[in-house]
Amino acid sequence: MLDTPSNRPDLPAEIARRRTFAIISHPDAGKTTLTEKFLLYGGAIQMAGQVRAKGEARRTRSDFMQMEKDRGISVSASAMSFDFKAFRFNLVDTPGHSDFSEDTYRTLTAVDAAVMVIDGAKGVESQTQKLFEVCRLRDLPILTFCNKMDRESRDTFDIIDEIQEHLAIDVTPASWPIGVGRDFVGCYDLIRDRLELMDRADRNKVAESIEINGLDDPKLAQHVPAQLLTKLREEIEMARELLPTLNPQSVLEGHMTPIWFGSAINSFGVKELMDGIGTYGPEPQPQKATPREILPEETKVSGFVFKVQANMDPKHRDRVAFVRLASGHFNRGMKLTHVRSKKPMSITNPVLFLAADRELAEEAWAGDIIGIPNHGQLRIGDTLTEGEALKVTGIPSFAPELLQTVRAGDPLKSKHLEKALMQFAEEGAAKVFKPMIGSGFIVGVVGALQFEVLGSRIELEYGLPVRFEPSQFTSARWVHGDKPAVEKLVNANKQHMAEDNDGDVVYLTRLQWDIDRIGRDYPDVTLSATKEMM
Ligand code: GDP
């Protein structure tokens, strides 16, 4: 039924219709606005059904506005599920601020594709580029949305060239903008030979679509001013000559990105993008694991934790672990094995993040994200199965780039502090190192804002005021090697050594020179800036 290119014809239909993706962008490009529109259309379809059932087919503008407002609440959720046409979309949110990029990296291990949003006036910005590189490491398929076309934006060819050059990926236009800034009238849909006209008067109105029989169709002239039409014809002719044509396989392999032009705030181009995610985006993909890969169509359920969020209610220490299902058909109440501890867990109250609100997940399929409330048993990187000792791989932990010493305001409370720090370390909110010499803890983060967040959370959730002080170290490296080799390094460099929250040995320093020296003096150990979450 689904008109999609597929390299996995054996997938059950419920799995094949799932598209699990994240949005990557530089702050301000329009990720939030686009997410809202996705939810609006995801919810709108369910709504339309309900409304029609009441014999009230007409939806007014204020209905849409109210829904948008309601949806606004769910925009802050970490994972959102909604239906669009035949598809079930699972949109996994990535924190926007660059200070939380490590969280973002991990989130990207839970998706099968990414939508890259760029601002038509700004092109590829630093954060987009960074996130893109992470997607590339995993060969994630990328679909591109060039936003804010209602404003003065760059020349279309320039934008495409910049993406091709900066990101070294083939770009193929799925639509072509007509006019820029105030003169922007809409897009020519190159996939379906349709004209999409933007309604500036009504931001929530979906674009008017006009079927066009190729670029010579006289109908075009009725809708597009003569000057713009000439330019459009020239540009598309050039584009067809110079730019690669859409190759679905190449998109799935991550070598080519189709680009749609639009304006999220004007609801323009969003549905075409959603169609594109359905049609060209991948179904749930196999998951790398040891000792073997996990296939989504396996009947047994498995999944892995990619994010842990502590409950913001300080009275309860409950946390929600976000689990990406890697295989099978999950039903509420199932018993799964927590592979790290080898203990069974009854998953009695899993949460599915439907666009409307949080709902108990009665069932879920490979590709879905479910939330599992727990008291701290579930950690980032953990695998759940129906018994087999599988371990999902490739969920990285990065060496922090900023280190500070943390002390409890009240020295008698340092045990409490340790407990709080361990919780945040498990959540992935910070790295915690216990130096082998001296007292106190060193906390490592990727961005400075995390210290502030951490400080206020320890105070709020544990009633424990803390002080951060500059640390004498600026870099942390995990030490790998045979036990005797590691011990030799530890014994000769005690003042540099620490253990992280998992008990793994870490080398701390402020000099790259030191790191190089260790490399020369201790050929049997390696210092690494990443480690796999266990
Ligand atoms: P985020 O930081 O990527 O989540 O970006 P937001 O969605 O918050 O958008 C940043 C700003 O750009 C907001 O003021 C939006 O109203 C505005 N914006 C988003 N989409 C469009 C668009 O299509 N056109 C125009 N002109 N502004 C937009």
Residues whose N, C-alpha, C, O or C-beta is under 5 A from the ligand:
A	BS01	GDP	H26 P27 D28 A29 G30 K31 T32 T33 L34 N147 K148 M149 D150 R151 G262 S263 A264 I265 N266
